[in-house]
Amino acid sequence: MGEELVRRLAADGWSVAALARREGPLLELKANATRGAVHVHAHDVTDTAAIAPLFETIVREMGGIDLFIFAAGVMPEVGAEEYNTEKDFLQFAVNLGGFVAWANEVALYMQSARAGTIVGISSIAGDRGRKPNPAYHTSKAAMSTFLESLRNRLSAYDVHVCTIKPGTVLTPMTEGLEGLKWPISVEAAVSDILRAIEKKKNTAYVPFRWQLVSLVIQHIPSMVFRKLNF
Ligand SMILES: NC(=O)c1ccc[n+]([C@@H]2O[C@H](COP(=O)([O-])OP(=O)(O)OC[C@H]3O[C@@H](n4cnc5c(N)ncnc54)[C@H](OP(=O)(O)O)[C@@H]3O)[C@@H](O)[C@H]2O)c1
C-alpha cells in the first residue's frame, strides 16, 4: 500500500520521500514517478537511532513536510499452536516501535509548525484479540491507541491525525493466505485512504463496510467471541 500511495501522490504532483529497506523497488518508484519528485532512502524502521538524522535530511531536501504516512508493517505466519517470541517481538519492533519512533519525530516537527497531517495504517485486526496472530493484533491495537492519543494532543496545534483500518487488501502481505474475507485491490484501498486523508477523517475503515463489522464484533461477549472461528 505504501508503494501505491507514493505512486499516486507523486502522480498528483506531490514531492514524496519514500522509505523502505529494499533499495531496488525504491529506485524503481523514483524512476517511474510521473509528476512530483520521489526522494528515496533505504531504511529499516527498527533502526530507531537513525530516525532523527534521517528525518532532518528529508525535511531539508523536501523543504518541509505536510503529510506523513506510516505504512510499514510485517505479519509473519504464526501456527495455531505456535508461541514464538522472536516473531512476536519483530512485529512489535516494526509495526509499533518503528511507528512510535517516527511519529514522535514528526509530531514534534508538526507541533512547532502548527500544521500537518499524520496518518497511520493500522488495521481492523487491532479491534479485538483474535486467535490467528496475537502479536499482530496487539501491535495494531496499540498503534490505534497511540494514534488516538496523538490526535487528542495535536488537535490544539492544528495537526490532524488519521487512523486507517483496512480489512483485507491484496498485497504481498496477504499473498498465498487462504480464506481471505472480502479482499480488495491495493488501488481501491489507496483510493479510500487518500479520500479519508482529504476529508480529515479521524478513523477510516477501508472499505467502509468493515466499520459495521467492527461495530458488531466489538460488542460480542468474550465467551461467545472465543468460540467463533476467526
Ligand atoms: N494487506 C492487508 O490486508 C492489510 C490489512 C490491514 C492492515 N494492513 C497494514 O497495512 C500496512 C501495509 O501493508 P501491506 O499490505 O502494504 O504490506 P506489504 O505489501 O507487505 O508492504 C509492507 C511494506 O513495509 C515495508 N517494511 C517492512 N518491514 C520494514 C522495516 N523493518 N523497515 C522499513 N520498512 C519495512 C516493506 O518494504 P521493505 O520490505 O523493502 O522494507 C513494504 O514496503 C501494514 O502495516 C499492514 O499491517 C494490511
The ligand as an SDF file (V2000), in Angstrom:
LIG
                    3D

 48 52  0  0  0  0  0  0  0  0999 V2000
   -2.7780   -6.2310    3.3330 N   0  0  0  0  0  0  0  0  0  0  0  0
   -3.7640   -6.2290    4.2310 C   0  0  0  0  0  0  0  0  0  0  0  0
   -4.7830   -6.9580    4.0910 O   0  0  0  0  0  0  0  0  0  0  0  0
   -3.7030   -5.3090    5.4260 C   0  0  0  0  0  0  0  0  0  0  0  0
   -4.8670   -5.1760    6.1960 C   0  0  0  0  0  0  0  0  0  0  0  0
   -4.8490   -4.3280    7.3050 C   0  0  0  0  0  0  0  0  0  0  0  0
   -3.7040   -3.6210    7.6010 C   0  0  0  0  0  0  0  0  0  0  0  0
   -2.5660   -3.7680    6.8350 N   0  0  0  0  0  0  0  0  0  0  0  0
   -1.3820   -2.9890    7.2170 C   0  0  0  0  0  0  0  0  0  0  0  0
   -1.0700   -2.0950    6.1780 O   0  0  0  0  0  0  0  0  0  0  0  0
    0.3270   -1.8030    6.1800 C   0  0  0  0  0  0  0  0  0  0  0  0
    0.8730   -2.0430    4.7670 C   0  0  0  0  0  0  0  0  0  0  0  0
    0.7560   -3.4360    4.4990 O   0  0  0  0  0  0  0  0  0  0  0  0
    0.7740   -4.0430    3.0360 P   0  0  0  0  0  0  0  0  0  0  0  0
   -0.3840   -4.9400    2.9270 O   0  0  0  0  0  0  0  0  0  0  0  0
    1.0020   -2.9750    2.0210 O   0  0  0  0  0  0  0  0  0  0  0  0
    2.0540   -4.9790    3.1750 O   0  0  0  0  0  0  0  0  0  0  0  0
    3.3110   -5.2060    2.2210 P   0  0  0  0  0  0  0  0  0  0  0  0
    2.8990   -5.1680    0.8100 O   0  0  0  0  0  0  0  0  0  0  0  0
    3.9810   -6.4110    2.7690 O   0  0  0  0  0  0  0  0  0  0  0  0
    4.2010   -3.9050    2.4950 O   0  0  0  0  0  0  0  0  0  0  0  0
    4.8510   -3.7130    3.6980 C   0  0  0  0  0  0  0  0  0  0  0  0
    5.8550   -2.6010    3.4900 C   0  0  0  0  0  0  0  0  0  0  0  0
    6.5530   -2.3910    4.7210 O   0  0  0  0  0  0  0  0  0  0  0  0
    7.9380   -2.2770    4.4390 C   0  0  0  0  0  0  0  0  0  0  0  0
    8.6510   -2.7610    5.6230 N   0  0  0  0  0  0  0  0  0  0  0  0
    8.5300   -3.9590    6.2460 C   0  0  0  0  0  0  0  0  0  0  0  0
    9.3860   -4.0370    7.2630 N   0  0  0  0  0  0  0  0  0  0  0  0
   10.0620   -2.8590    7.2990 C   0  0  0  0  0  0  0  0  0  0  0  0
   11.0870   -2.3520    8.1130 C   0  0  0  0  0  0  0  0  0  0  0  0
   11.6120   -3.0570    9.1350 N   0  0  0  0  0  0  0  0  0  0  0  0
   11.5500   -1.1040    7.8540 N   0  0  0  0  0  0  0  0  0  0  0  0
   11.0450   -0.3780    6.8490 C   0  0  0  0  0  0  0  0  0  0  0  0
   10.0740   -0.8100    6.0360 N   0  0  0  0  0  0  0  0  0  0  0  0
    9.5960   -2.0540    6.2500 C   0  0  0  0  0  0  0  0  0  0  0  0
    8.1710   -3.1660    3.2050 C   0  0  0  0  0  0  0  0  0  0  0  0
    9.2800   -2.7250    2.4370 O   0  0  0  0  0  0  0  0  0  0  0  0
   10.7280   -3.4470    2.5800 P   0  0  0  0  0  0  0  0  0  0  0  0
   10.4710   -4.9210    2.6310 O   0  0  0  0  0  0  0  0  0  0  0  0
   11.5040   -3.0220    1.3720 O   0  0  0  0  0  0  0  0  0  0  0  0
   11.2970   -2.9090    3.8430 O   0  0  0  0  0  0  0  0  0  0  0  0
    6.8830   -2.9080    2.4170 C   0  0  0  0  0  0  0  0  0  0  0  0
    7.0350   -1.7750    1.6000 O   0  0  0  0  0  0  0  0  0  0  0  0
    0.9480   -2.7280    7.2370 C   0  0  0  0  0  0  0  0  0  0  0  0
    1.1330   -2.0220    8.4240 O   0  0  0  0  0  0  0  0  0  0  0  0
   -0.1280   -3.7910    7.4360 C   0  0  0  0  0  0  0  0  0  0  0  0
   -0.0520   -4.3420    8.7320 O   0  0  0  0  0  0  0  0  0  0  0  0
   -2.5440   -4.5890    5.7610 C   0  0  0  0  0  0  0  0  0  0  0  0
  1  2  1  0
  2  3  2  0
  2  4  1  0
  4  5  1  0
  4 48  2  0
  5  6  2  0
  6  7  1  0
  7  8  2  0
  8  9  1  0
  8 48  1  0
  9 10  1  0
  9 46  1  0
 10 11  1  0
 11 12  1  0
 11 44  1  0
 12 13  1  0
 13 14  1  0
 14 15  2  0
 14 16  1  0
 14 17  1  0
 17 18  1  0
 18 19  2  0
 18 20  1  0
 18 21  1  0
 21 22  1  0
 22 23  1  0
 23 24  1  0
 23 42  1  0
 24 25  1  0
 25 26  1  0
 25 36  1  0
 26 27  1  0
 26 35  1  0
 27 28  2  0
 28 29  1  0
 29 30  1  0
 29 35  2  0
 30 31  1  0
 30 32  2  0
 32 33  1  0
 33 34  2  0
 34 35  1  0
 36 37  1  0
 36 42  1  0
 37 38  1  0
 38 39  2  0
 38 40  1  0
 38 41  1  0
 42 43  1  0
 44 45  1  0
 44 46  1  0
 46 47  1  0
M  CHG  2   8   1  16  -1
M  END
$$$$
